Structure formats: C-alpha cells, structure tokens
Amino acid sequence: MKLLDTYFELSLLAATTGWLLFFWDWLLLETPMPNWSLLLIIAILIGTLSVAIFYARITDGIDGELHEIERKVYKKNNPQFPRLTENQTLLMEALAYHANFRKVANLDSVCKLVSLSTLEVETGLKQLQAKRLVKQKVTRGTFGATIFELTLAGKDYALERFELT
C-alpha cells in the first residue's frame, strides 16, 4: 500500500471506482429497453456509419487514377523506352502535338507537320507501331479514314522527351 501511496493519489482511485460502480448499476437498470442494449445499438450504428464513410472515400478517386495505374504498370513491365531514329522522333513529336491539342492525326496532317514524304511517314509509323508507341485506327464507312494515336507507352515517351507548348 505504501508503494501505491508514493505513485498514485488513492482518493482519485476511490472516486473512479465509485463512478464505475454507479455506471455499472445504471447499465443493469430494469427499464422497458435495457440501457446496455441501447448503448450497443448506438455503437453498431456509429461503426456502420464509419465503415460506409471509409468506403465512400476510397471509391471517389478511382476513375481519375486509372490512367496513372496503367502507366505505372507499363513502366514496371517496360522500364526502358526503345531508341528511335531521327524520323521516328519527328513523327512522335508530331503525334504528341496532335494529342496535346486534341487534333486528329491522319497521314496528310502528319506529313505536313514533319515535312517528310508520304512513304517515309508510312514507314516510320509502321516502325513505331512495331515498337508499340503508336496505334492505328481505321474507320469504316463512306468516308473511312486512318487515324494514328499514341499508345500509353507513346504518351509516356512524349511526356519524358518533349516539351509541349
């Protein structure tokens, strides 16, 4: 008892014990609905609400982060970009320009931008497709067209190598 006296004030311990006994008696009161069950229901409601808020916050940013996750997965699987020739670099710059300004990149618009012949542009685009930096979309119908777009890897390459203004 002497050890407790030196480190603790025993009057506080007695008061705390009294409060705990009073709370215990209050919980065991016989009322139409026992107090302990009311406290349990309140605790369950608060817990359920907390879990619902937690999951609502988790799912908020998924759509915006999807592209970033794809980019990270690609970088992990393909850490280095392939080396490109001068013509291929010009074509990548032209396609990045089109993507940056949301313009449609067809063969004619790319040829005008890079000042290369149609044959050189076609060859370069095929090589970039083989390196999986560019994809080709062909629209069918009366006014069918061939459109070239950067893949995720191509966009990453452009972001790291070029300064788009």
C-alpha positions, 0 to 999 in steps of 0.5 A, a space after each residue: 500500500 505504501 508503494 501505491 501511496 508514493 505513485 498514485 493519489 488513492 482518493 482519485 482511485 476511490 472516486 473512479 471506482 465509485 463512478 464505475 460502480 454507479 455506471 455499472 448499476 445504471 447499465 443493469 437498470 430494469 427499464 422497458 429497453 435495457 440501457 446496455 442494449 441501447 448503448 450497443 445499438 448506438 455503437 453498431 450504428 456509429 461503426 456502420 456509419 464509419 465503415 460506409 464513410 471509409 468506403 465512400 472515400 476510397 471509391 471517389 478517386 478511382 476513375 481519375 487514377 486509372 490512367 496513372 495505374 496503367 502507366 505505372 504498370 507499363 513502366 514496371 513491365 517496360 522500364 526502358 523506352 526503345 531508341 528511335 531514329 531521327 524520323 521516328 522522333 519527328 513523327 512522335 513529336 508530331 503525334 504528341 502535338 496532335 494529342 496535346 491539342 486534341 487534333 486528329 492525326 491522319 497521314 496528310 496532317 502528319 506529313 505536313 507537320 514533319 515535312 517528310 514524304 508520304 512513304 517515309 511517314 508510312 514507314 516510320 509509323 509502321 516502325 513505331 507501331 512495331 515498337 508499340 508507341 503508336 496505334 492505328 485506327 481505321 474507320 469504316 464507312 463512306 468516308 473511312 479514314 486512318 487515324 494514328 494515336 499514341 499508345 500509353 507507352 507513346 504518351 509516356 515517351 512524349 511526356 519524358 522527351 518533349 516539351 509541349 507548348 
